[in-house]
Amino acid sequence: PGELVIFKSIVDRENPRVEIITSTQYGKTLTISRALLSRVTAYPEDWMVLAPDLKRGQIILKYMIKDIANHTDFATQLVGVNLKEKNLLMRLLIEKSKIKLTFQILDPDKKKDAKNEELLYGSVEVLSVQAKRRNDAITGVMGFGGRNLVMDESALCDDEIEAGVYRMMAGKGNDTCLIKIGNPFFRNHFLTDWKGDEYMKIYIDYLVALAEGRYTGEFLERALVKARSDVLYECRFPRPDAIDSKGWSPLLTEDEVKAAMVKDGVHFGDGGEAERAAAG
């Protein structure tokens, strides 16, 4: 059931903003790949998958290619592949530089008139937002635009990168779609959007995964006592006072800052005058 909800969020594309949190190894990447394959072979749309690095993004393409190889209907729509040469599909599976798949779509309104058939196109492209320097990553994202975006492992991308990704939809009108996927590793944009009202939320923790048969009870007994099980299995964001990936912890928590933001608050204390006077 959980996989079906994820699948429909892309295939139906009814919600323009979706955030998906699942326990680790639930199967979200495979589900996303099959949803993208189903969508772009039926609708003339371009989808872009943004990932922290190209290797992770290509996992989605590899899943898609495996399904294409096993289903003739998908294979016949794939642009640039001669089905008589079966080894070409296998080459796609191991081609590390492959970052885009394009499909031909027959215009449903012109199917009856074979002479006037109009081929439309749908595609899935992978873009890495990884860079040695943050500014390089932002610049790289700024060179692209897109109407339909899937942001994989979103919590691993910092707020500035996410702002650049969001900018990619500028000028595309209201018909845009952004789907964020990941585990709640950090208290960044991923948490902010989870708390807000803009995004449809899909939440699948280890209890749901266990009920659906993804895990066994024996596995979870060991996994839940290991480090980061709160993030990986319970799907909980880190505490406000948690240490981040660079070893920093906040001097003031979010709750403390909010408590101090009182409109027309009355100050108290003498600002240290008494202590300075006593010291002479």
VOPAGU-2260 file (C-alpha; in pm, 1 decimal, decimal comma):
REM VOPAGU-2260
SITE   aa  ch    i         X         Y         Z
SITE  PRO   A    0       0,0       0,0       0,0
SITE  GLY   A    1     278,8     244,3      82,3
SITE  GLU   A    2     453,4     182,4    -248,6
SITE  LEU   A    3     125,8     242,5    -431,7
SITE  VAL   A    4      83,6     583,8    -268,7
SITE  ILE   A    5     437,9     679,7    -374,2
SITE  PHE   A    6     377,1     544,8    -725,5
SITE  LYS   A    7      53,6     740,4    -770,5
SITE  SER   A    8     212,5    1065,5    -649,8
SITE  ILE   A    9     411,1    1068,0    -976,5
SITE  VAL   A   10     185,6     879,5   -1218,6
SITE  ASP   A   11    -126,5    1078,5   -1127,5
SITE  ARG   A   12      69,0    1400,2   -1062,2
SITE  GLU   A   13    -226,4    1548,5    -875,2
SITE  ASN   A   14     -22,2    1722,0    -605,7
SITE  PRO   A   15     230,4    1982,8    -722,9
SITE  ARG   A   16     443,1    1943,8    -407,7
SITE  VAL   A   17     509,8    1610,4    -237,9
SITE  GLU   A   18     753,9    1513,3      37,3
SITE  ILE   A   19     825,4    1144,6      96,6
SITE  ILE   A   20     996,2    1001,6     404,5
SITE  THR   A   21    1042,7     626,4     430,7
SITE  SER   A   22    1252,8     392,4     639,0
SITE  THR   A   23    1577,3     284,5     477,8
SITE  GLN   A   24    1571,8      17,5     205,8
SITE  TYR   A   25    1194,7      30,4     189,9
SITE  GLY   A   26    1202,6      30,4    -189,0
SITE  LYS   A   27    1126,1     395,7    -264,1
SITE  THR   A   28    1392,6     427,9    -536,3
SITE  LEU   A   29    1259,2     128,4    -731,2
SITE  THR   A   30     903,3     255,4    -691,3
SITE  ILE   A   31    1000,5     604,7    -807,6
SITE  SER   A   32    1179,9     462,0   -1113,1
SITE  ARG   A   33     875,8     260,3   -1219,0
SITE  ALA   A   34     645,9     556,3   -1163,2
SITE  LEU   A   35     867,3     777,4   -1378,8
SITE  LEU   A   36     882,4     513,2   -1652,9
SITE  SER   A   37     503,2     482,0   -1652,5
SITE  ARG   A   38     454,0     858,2   -1658,0
SITE  VAL   A   39     698,4     960,8   -1932,2
SITE  THR   A   40     589,2     681,5   -2167,9
SITE  ALA   A   41     228,9     802,5   -2141,6
SITE  TYR   A   42     265,6    1181,3   -2123,8
SITE  PRO   A   43     496,8    1411,2   -2324,3
SITE  GLU   A   44     679,2    1550,9   -2023,8
SITE  ASP   A   45    1038,5    1598,8   -1918,6
SITE  TRP   A   46    1135,3    1495,0   -1566,1
SITE  MET   A   47    1462,7    1571,0   -1395,3
SITE  VAL   A   48    1606,1    1368,0   -1107,3
SITE  LEU   A   49    1838,7    1569,8    -884,3
SITE  ALA   A   50    2069,4    1369,8    -658,8
SITE  PRO   A   51    2359,5    1447,7    -422,8
SITE  ASP   A   52    2588,0    1271,2    -672,9
SITE  LEU   A   53    2555,7    1121,8   -1019,5
SITE  LYS   A   54    2606,9     765,2    -898,6
SITE  ARG   A   55    2295,1     776,5    -680,8
SITE  GLY   A   56    2090,4     941,4    -951,4
SITE  GLN   A   57    2185,1     675,6   -1204,2
SITE  ILE   A   58    2038,2     405,2    -979,8
SITE  ILE   A   59    1693,6     524,6   -1087,5
SITE  LEU   A   60    1792,6     505,1   -1456,2
SITE  LYS   A   61    1934,2     155,2   -1410,4
SITE  TYR   A   62    1607,6      34,9   -1256,8
SITE  MET   A   63    1422,1     189,9   -1549,8
SITE  ILE   A   64    1646,6      22,3   -1806,7
SITE  LYS   A   65    1598,7    -318,1   -1644,6
SITE  ASP   A   66    1221,7    -278,5   -1668,5
SITE  ILE   A   67    1251,5    -157,7   -2028,4
SITE  ALA   A   68    1450,8    -469,0   -2116,5
SITE  ASN   A   69    1172,5    -688,9   -1979,5
SITE  HIS   A   70     876,3    -507,2   -2136,9
SITE  THR   A   71     851,1    -471,8   -2514,5
SITE  ASP   A   72     598,0    -187,5   -2497,3
SITE  PHE   A   73     846,5      31,7   -2311,5
SITE  ALA   A   74    1140,5     -81,0   -2523,0
SITE  THR   A   75     974,4      13,1   -2852,0
SITE  GLN   A   76     930,5     370,3   -2727,5
SITE  LEU   A   77    1291,7     418,3   -2621,0
SITE  VAL   A   78    1471,8     657,2   -2853,7
SITE  GLY   A   79    1813,9     558,7   -2985,9
SITE  VAL   A   80    1793,7     182,5   -2934,7
SITE  ASN   A   81    1761,6     -71,0   -3216,1
SITE  LEU   A   82    1568,3    -360,8   -3066,2
SITE  LYS   A   83    1730,5    -601,5   -3311,8
SITE  GLU   A   84    2057,5    -542,9   -3131,4
SITE  LYS   A   85    1972,9    -677,3   -2786,9
SITE  ASN   A   86    2317,7    -602,1   -2653,1
SITE  LEU   A   87    2242,6    -229,2   -2677,2
SITE  LEU   A   88    2006,0    -249,2   -2381,7
SITE  MET   A   89    2270,5    -431,9   -2183,2
SITE  ARG   A   90    2522,8    -163,8   -2278,5
SITE  LEU   A   91    2286,5      97,9   -2137,6
SITE  LEU   A   92    2290,3     -83,6   -1805,1
SITE  ILE   A   93    2664,3     -47,7   -1766,2
SITE  GLU   A   94    2715,2     286,7   -1938,7
SITE  LYS   A   95    2824,7     506,6   -1650,5
SITE  SER   A   96    2786,9     829,5   -1844,6
SITE  LYS   A   97    2419,7     768,7   -1928,0
SITE  ILE   A   98    2219,0    1047,9   -1768,7
SITE  LYS   A   99    1906,8    1073,5   -1986,3
SITE  LEU   A  100    1643,8     841,4   -2136,5
SITE  THR   A  101    1402,4     971,3   -2401,8
SITE  PHE   A  102    1081,2     803,7   -2517,9
SITE  GLN   A  103     855,0     855,5   -2817,7
SITE  ILE   A  104     485,0     900,2   -2746,7
SITE  LEU   A  105     214,6     878,1   -3011,8
SITE  ASP   A  106     -30,7    1166,8   -2989,0
SITE  PRO   A  107    -353,6     992,7   -2873,6
SITE  ASP   A  108    -564,7    1244,2   -3069,0
SITE  LYS   A  109    -405,1    1140,3   -3398,5
SITE  LYS   A  110    -381,0     763,3   -3364,3
SITE  LYS   A  111    -663,1     701,8   -3611,5
SITE  ASP   A  112    -494,6     896,8   -3890,0
SITE  ALA   A  113    -170,9     708,8   -3952,0
SITE  LYS   A  114     -54,1     960,3   -4212,8
SITE  ASN   A  115     -66,3    1244,5   -3964,6
SITE  GLU   A  116      78,7    1068,8   -3663,8
SITE  GLU   A  117     267,8    1312,6   -3447,0
SITE  LEU   A  118     538,1    1182,7   -3220,6
SITE  LEU   A  119     578,3    1357,6   -2888,7
SITE  TYR   A  120     853,7    1293,4   -2641,1
SITE  GLY   A  121     895,4    1226,7   -2272,0
SITE  SER   A  122    1225,4    1201,5   -2089,7
SITE  VAL   A  123    1399,0    1140,1   -1758,6
SITE  GLU   A  124    1732,1    1310,8   -1696,1
SITE  VAL   A  125    1968,9    1290,3   -1398,9
SITE  LEU   A  126    2150,1    1595,6   -1263,4
SITE  SER   A  127    2406,2    1587,6    -984,0
SITE  VAL   A  128    2412,2    1870,0    -729,7
SITE  GLN   A  129    2743,2    1754,8    -585,2
SITE  ALA   A  130    3047,9    1980,8    -609,0
SITE  LYS   A  131    3373,9    2036,4    -423,9
SITE  ARG   A  132    3259,8    2385,7    -332,6
SITE  ARG   A  133    2906,0    2494,8    -248,9
SITE  ASN   A  134    2915,9    2781,7    -497,2
SITE  ASP   A  135    3007,3    2539,8    -776,9
SITE  ALA   A  136    2700,5    2327,8    -698,5
SITE  ILE   A  137    2471,1    2630,3    -695,1
SITE  THR   A  138    2613,4    2752,9   -1025,2
SITE  GLY   A  139    2565,2    2409,3   -1179,2
SITE  VAL   A  140    2198,5    2398,9   -1080,4
SITE  MET   A  141    2143,5    2755,9   -1197,3
SITE  GLY   A  142    2220,3    2647,6   -1552,8
SITE  PHE   A  143    1910,1    2428,0   -1569,5
SITE  GLY   A  144    1534,9    2466,9   -1558,7
SITE  GLY   A  145    1257,7    2215,5   -1523,3
SITE  ARG   A  146     883,8    2178,1   -1479,2
SITE  ASN   A  147     891,1    1835,2   -1312,2
SITE  LEU   A  148    1160,3    1769,4   -1052,0
SITE  VAL   A  149    1237,5    1473,3    -828,2
SITE  MET   A  150    1486,7    1559,8    -554,0
SITE  ASP   A  151    1638,9    1234,2    -430,4
SITE  GLU   A  152    1800,0    1218,1     -83,5
SITE  SER   A  153    1675,9    1572,8     -31,8
SITE  ALA   A  154    1789,9    1609,4     327,4
SITE  LEU   A  155    2152,6    1564,9     214,4
SITE  CYS   A  156    2126,0    1885,0       6,5
SITE  ASP   A  157    2167,8    2202,8     212,1
SITE  ASP   A  158    1931,1    2497,6     206,8
SITE  GLU   A  159    2125,7    2695,3     -52,9
SITE  ILE   A  160    2130,7    2405,2    -297,8
SITE  GLU   A  161    1757,5    2350,1    -241,9
SITE  ALA   A  162    1693,4    2718,2    -314,6
SITE  GLY   A  163    1873,8    2677,3    -646,6
SITE  VAL   A  164    1666,5    2369,5    -725,5
SITE  TYR   A  165    1342,4    2551,9    -645,2
SITE  ARG   A  166    1452,0    2833,4    -877,0
SITE  MET   A  167    1458,9    2584,3   -1164,8
SITE  MET   A  168    1079,2    2603,4   -1178,0
SITE  ALA   A  169    1076,3    2982,4   -1213,7
SITE  GLY   A  170     895,9    3103,2   -1523,0
SITE  LYS   A  171     722,6    2766,5   -1577,3
SITE  GLY   A  172     382,2    2886,8   -1459,3
SITE  ASN   A  173     165,4    2712,5   -1204,0
SITE  ASP   A  174     187,9    2369,3   -1366,8
SITE  THR   A  175     503,4    2251,1   -1191,6
SITE  CYS   A  176     580,3    1949,4    -975,1
SITE  LEU   A  177     848,5    1904,7    -709,2
SITE  ILE   A  178     883,6    1576,4    -523,3
SITE  LYS   A  179    1130,0    1552,6    -236,2
SITE  ILE   A  180    1240,1    1209,5    -118,3
SITE  GLY   A  181    1471,7    1099,6     158,8
SITE  ASN   A  182    1552,6    1016,1     516,5
SITE  PRO   A  183    1533,7    1296,3     776,6
SITE  PHE   A  184    1907,0    1328,0     844,0
SITE  PHE   A  185    1920,3    1704,6     905,2
SITE  ARG   A  186    1703,4    1989,3    1031,7
SITE  ASN   A  187    1712,4    2189,9     710,6
SITE  HIS   A  188    1464,9    2270,4     430,2
SITE  PHE   A  189    1346,9    1908,9     446,2
SITE  LEU   A  190    1214,9    1967,8     798,7
SITE  THR   A  191    1079,0    2314,8     720,5
SITE  ASP   A  192     868,7    2183,3     432,3
SITE  TRP   A  193     759,0    1883,4     637,7
SITE  LYS   A  194     617,6    2118,4     899,4
SITE  GLY   A  195     454,1    2347,4     643,1
SITE  ASP   A  196     126,1    2316,0     454,3
SITE  GLU   A  197     255,4    2340,4      96,3
SITE  TYR   A  198     357,0    1976,3      58,8
SITE  MET   A  199     155,7    1656,3      56,9
SITE  LYS   A  200     330,0    1422,7     303,1
SITE  ILE   A  201     392,9    1050,7     260,2
SITE  TYR   A  202     533,5     895,2     578,9
SITE  ILE   A  203     637,4     530,1     602,3
SITE  ASP   A  204     834,0     425,2     910,5
SITE  TYR   A  205     960,7      81,0    1013,7
SITE  LEU   A  206     623,5     -20,2    1156,5
SITE  VAL   A  207     454,9      26,5     818,4
SITE  ALA   A  208     743,9    -147,3     643,4
SITE  LEU   A  209     721,4    -438,0     887,9
SITE  ALA   A  210     345,5    -470,8     832,8
SITE  GLU   A  211     401,8    -475,9     455,7
SITE  GLY   A  212     667,2    -746,5     484,6
SITE  ARG   A  213     968,3    -531,9     398,0
SITE  TYR   A  214    1148,5    -617,4     723,9
SITE  THR   A  215    1138,6    -909,2     960,1
SITE  GLY   A  216    1101,7    -880,2    1335,0
SITE  GLU   A  217    1438,8   -1049,2    1387,7
SITE  PHE   A  218    1613,6    -792,3    1168,0
SITE  LEU   A  219    1452,2    -498,4    1345,8
SITE  GLU   A  220    1551,0    -628,3    1689,7
SITE  ARG   A  221    1913,2    -575,1    1590,7
SITE  ALA   A  222    1870,2    -272,3    1366,5
SITE  LEU   A  223    1680,4     -56,1    1615,7
SITE  VAL   A  224    1965,3     -60,2    1869,4
SITE  LYS   A  225    2224,0      59,3    1617,0
SITE  ALA   A  226    2337,5     415,7    1553,1
SITE  ARG   A  227    2100,2     647,5    1363,8
SITE  SER   A  228    1810,8     401,9    1392,2
SITE  ASP   A  229    1591,2     697,3    1489,1
SITE  VAL   A  230    1653,6     845,9    1143,5
SITE  LEU   A  231    1686,2     530,6     933,1
SITE  TYR   A  232    1396,1     328,9    1071,3
SITE  GLU   A  233    1182,9     545,4    1300,5
SITE  CYS   A  234    1205,3     829,9    1044,8
SITE  ARG   A  235    1247,1    1098,6    1310,9
SITE  PHE   A  236    1432,7    1423,2    1252,5
SITE  PRO   A  237    1731,9    1491,6    1482,6
SITE  ARG   A  238    1662,9    1674,0    1807,4
SITE  PRO   A  239    1701,8    2054,2    1802,2
SITE  ASP   A  240    2020,7    2025,3    2013,0
SITE  ALA   A  241    2174,7    1744,1    1806,4
SITE  ILE   A  242    2528,9    1772,2    1668,2
SITE  ASP   A  243    2535,9    1823,7    1292,1
SITE  SER   A  244    2756,1    1657,4    1028,4
SITE  LYS   A  245    3037,7    1909,0    1090,7
SITE  GLY   A  246    3042,3    1855,7    1466,7
SITE  TRP   A  247    2849,5    2171,2    1560,2
SITE  SER   A  248    2556,6    2189,7    1797,8
SITE  PRO   A  249    2331,9    2497,2    1836,5
SITE  LEU   A  250    2397,7    2737,0    2122,8
SITE  LEU   A  251    2023,9    2805,0    2139,1
SITE  THR   A  252    1755,5    2561,0    2027,8
SITE  GLU   A  253    1471,4    2661,5    1796,0
SITE  ASP   A  254    1224,9    2652,4    2085,6
SITE  GLU   A  255    1444,3    2883,2    2293,3
SITE  VAL   A  256    1474,6    3132,4    2008,9
SITE  LYS   A  257    1097,1    3128,5    1951,5
SITE  ALA   A  258    1034,8    3178,0    2323,5
SITE  ALA   A  259    1252,9    3490,4    2312,4
SITE  MET   A  260    1066,6    3640,5    2017,3
SITE  VAL   A  261     798,4    3815,3    2223,4
SITE  LYS   A  262     637,8    4124,3    2074,3
SITE  ASP   A  263     656,3    4426,8    2308,6
SITE  GLY   A  264     840,2    4221,0    2566,5
SITE  VAL   A  265     944,5    4385,1    2895,3
SITE  HIS   A  266    1316,0    4365,4    2975,2
SITE  PHE   A  267    1427,6    4291,4    3326,9
SITE  GLY   A  268    1758,8    4312,7    3513,0
SITE  ASP   A  269    1997,8    4606,1    3544,4
SITE  GLY   A  270    2233,9    4508,7    3260,2
SITE  GLY   A  271    2523,7    4444,3    3499,0
SITE  GLU   A  272    2544,1    4791,2    3656,5
SITE  ALA   A  273    2515,8    4649,1    4009,2
SITE  GLU   A  274    2800,2    4403,8    3954,6
SITE  ARG   A  275    3027,0    4668,5    3805,8
SITE  ALA   A  276    2952,7    4904,0    4095,3
SITE  ALA   A  277    3032,6    4634,9    4351,2
SITE  ALA   A  278    3362,0    4565,6    4175,5
SITE  GLY   A  279    3462,0    4926,4    4232,6
